[in-house]
Amino acid sequence: MQINLRSRIANKVYVQVACGPCADFDALFALIQTVDWTQYVSVGQAVAINVHTNKSQLTSERTLQSISNKAIYQQLNPVGGWRIDRQAEDVEVFVMLANDQATIFINSSGRALYQR
């Protein structure tokens, strides 16, 4: 919270919530399922998922985004009221794959810091 409040150079601050090897879609799904999403997403909040891949066997960003959506949705569905919205500002999840290693981040800043 102090970084978000006092930083003069950061645009957004991301918190790493999971990291692990991902050579296939099943491994990515399992990695995303390891995160307790109920700690980060409240009922009624929309989740925006952004994906970036570099030098990885998994290259289709749309498919990666779909797998991520499904993994998060399956965990949050019993809570109800959850929706997917790529344009939402409620909760942003960033999935980065580099050299078959996936890292999942959550934006702790909300909108870009210069916009507030």
N, C-alpha and C positions, 0 to 999 in steps of 0.2 A: 504494500500500500504506500509506503514511503517513496518508493521509486516512482510510482505513478504521480504522486503529489509533487515531488521536488525535481524530477528530471527535466532538464532543459534541452536535452538532445534526442531523447527517445520519442518515436512516433507512436508505437504501441509496445506494450510489455507483455510477453508471453511466458506462461508458466508450463514447464515440461511436466506431463502427467504420466507418460509411459514411453518406453523405448525398448526395441528388440529387433531381432532379425526377421525379415519378411521376404521370403523368396517366392511366395505365392499368395493368392487371395485369402485362402483359409488361415494362413498365419497372420495376416493383417486383421482379419475378422476377430481372431482369438485375442490378439494384442489389444484391440479396442475394447473388447469385452472385459478385459482385466481392470479397466478403470471404473470406479463407482460414480457413474454419471449423475446420480441423484444428489451428490455433494455440490455439483456445479450448475445443474439445471433445475429450475423450479417449475412447478406446474404452470402452464400457460406461456412459458418462454419459448421463443423460436430459436433454433440452432442453425447457424450458418457454418458449412463445412467447406474449407478451402484446402486444396491439395497441390503439392508440388513434388515432382519426381525428377531425379537426376542420376544417371548411370545405374539404373536399377532394372531388373527383369520385368517389373511391373511398370508399364509406361502409359497406359491409358488413364488420364486424369479423371475422365468422366466415370469410368468403371470403379476407380479407387474411391471416388466421392460416393458412388452408389453403395459400395460395400460398407463404407464408413457410416453412411446414413442408416443402413439396415442394422448394423451392429449396435449403434446407439439407440435406435428406435426399439429394438427388441428388449433392451434393458429398461427403457423408460416407459414402454407401453403400459405396464400394469398401473403406473402412476396416473396416466390419463392426462388429457389436455396438452399434450406435447405436439408440436408441429415442426415441419422442416421448412425453412425459409432462407434461401441463399442471400437475400437482400436484408435480412434482419440484423439488428444491432444488439439483440439480447445477449446471446452467447455465441462467440466465434471459436470454432475448433479448427486448428491448422494441422494437417497431416503432411509430414515431409518424409519422402523416401530418398535416400542417397546410398548408393552402393549396397542395395538390398538390406538396408537398415532403416527401420521406420521409427520416427519420433512423433509423438502426439503432444500438441501444445494447446493451451486454452488462453485466449486473450483476457488478460486481467484488467485492461484499460477501458474496454468498451470502444467507443468511437476514438478516432485518432486524437492524441493529446492536444494538438494544435487547434482542434475544433471545439474544445471546451473552454 
